Amino acid sequence: MKIILLLIILSLIVALGFLGAFFWAVKDGQYDDDVSPAMRILLDDQPSENNQTTSKKS
């Protein structure tokens, strides 16, 4: 019976640790910008002519 109580207490400590980490990430602004990372691929620069490679047949 003591081991069950110990496991419950440890699981609550771990759960509170994850909850605290989540709130810390939200407070730090980790989840503020959720639009631009998805749009970044659409706004990617076009490659210049010097960077394009052409395959030459022998």
Secondary structure, DSSP 8 states (H G I E B T S, - for coil): -HHHHHHHHHHHHHHHHHHHHHHHHHHHTTTS--SHHHHTTTT-----TTT-------
